[in-house]
Amino acid sequence: MPQKNRILVVDDEDALRTVLSSELEGEGYKVASAADGSEAIEILKKDEFDLILLDIKMPNVDGFEVLKFVKETHPDTKVIMLTGFADLKNAIESKKLGAEDFVSKPYDLVDLLTTVERVLSGV
């Protein structure tokens, strides 16, 4: 059986992070999570992931800063940005900084899982 992809979920909302992590684990992914951008960067200094689900608006270090760090240190890691502030400016900024996709909250879990599969398969 092939190795399932490793995903890092980064969101400052505990409930959302927990639900998303357990759903992804239920789909067979290996999941780690971080409560904010600085915690995510510390995890990324020690570990590799295939995909990061990354909230944009977080205290301390925001998602754009984490995205820049990821693209400088782990250029092959794919990133999907998550935000409750779905506007064109954020989507364009995310793409410019190298994010593979952009999903607005509240998201439909089936749509998000489909996006995760698509991004990981490189389609």
C-alpha positions in Angstrom: 0.0 0.0 0.0 1.4 3.4 -0.9 2.5 5.8 1.8 -0.3 8.4 2.5 0.7 12.0 2.3 1.7 14.1 5.3 -0.4 17.2 5.9 0.1 20.1 8.3 -3.1 21.9 9.4 -2.4 25.5 10.6 -5.3 27.4 12.1 -5.8 29.5 15.2 -9.4 28.1 15.7 -9.1 25.0 17.9 -12.4 23.5 16.9 -11.8 23.9 13.2 -8.2 22.5 13.4 -9.5 19.5 15.4 -12.3 18.7 13.0 -10.2 19.1 9.9 -7.3 17.0 11.4 -9.6 14.1 12.3 -11.4 14.2 8.9 -8.1 14.1 7.1 -6.9 11.3 9.3 -10.1 9.5 8.5 -9.2 9.7 4.8 -5.9 8.0 5.7 -3.5 11.1 5.8 -0.8 11.5 8.4 -1.8 14.8 10.0 0.0 17.3 12.3 -1.4 20.6 13.4 -0.2 24.0 14.6 -2.2 26.7 16.4 -0.5 29.7 14.8 2.2 30.7 12.3 5.1 30.7 14.7 4.3 27.1 15.9 4.0 26.1 12.2 7.4 27.4 11.4 8.9 25.6 14.4 7.4 22.3 13.2 8.6 22.9 9.6 12.1 23.4 10.8 12.1 19.8 12.1 9.7 18.0 9.7 8.7 17.6 6.1 5.1 17.7 4.8 3.6 17.1 1.4 0.8 19.7 1.9 0.0 22.5 4.3 -3.5 23.8 4.9 -2.8 27.3 6.1 -5.1 29.9 7.6 -4.2 33.4 6.5 -5.4 35.5 9.5 -3.7 34.3 12.7 -2.1 36.1 15.7 1.7 36.5 15.9 2.8 35.2 12.4 0.1 35.3 9.7 -0.4 32.7 6.9 1.4 34.8 4.3 4.6 34.9 6.4 4.4 31.1 6.9 3.8 30.7 3.1 7.0 32.7 2.3 8.9 30.6 4.8 7.6 27.3 3.3 8.5 28.4 -0.3 12.0 29.4 0.7 12.8 26.3 2.8 10.5 23.6 1.4 9.9 24.6 -2.2 8.3 21.2 -3.1 5.7 21.4 -0.3 2.2 22.3 -1.6 0.1 24.9 0.2 -3.6 25.5 0.2 -4.6 28.8 1.9 -7.7 28.9 4.1 -9.5 32.1 5.1 -12.7 33.5 6.4 -11.8 36.7 4.5 -12.3 35.4 1.0 -11.5 38.3 -1.2 -9.7 38.6 -4.5 -6.8 40.5 -3.0 -6.0 37.6 -0.7 -6.4 35.0 -3.5 -4.1 37.0 -5.8 -1.5 37.5 -3.0 -1.6 33.8 -2.1 -1.0 32.8 -5.7 1.8 35.3 -6.1 3.6 33.9 -3.0 3.3 30.4 -4.4 0.2 28.8 -2.9 -1.4 26.1 -5.0 -4.9 27.0 -4.1 -7.2 29.0 -2.0 -10.3 27.9 0.0 -12.7 30.2 1.8 -14.3 29.5 5.2 -16.7 28.2 6.0 -15.8 25.5 3.5 -17.6 22.4 2.5 -15.6 19.4 3.7 -16.2 17.4 0.5 -15.0 20.3 -1.6 -11.9 20.8 0.6 -11.0 17.1 0.4 -11.4 17.2 -3.4 -9.1 20.2 -3.5 -6.6 18.4 -1.3 -6.6 15.3 -3.6 -6.3 17.5 -6.7 -3.4 19.5 -5.4 -1.5 16.4 -4.1 -1.9 14.6 -7.4 -0.5 17.7 -9.2 -3.5 18.0 -11.6 
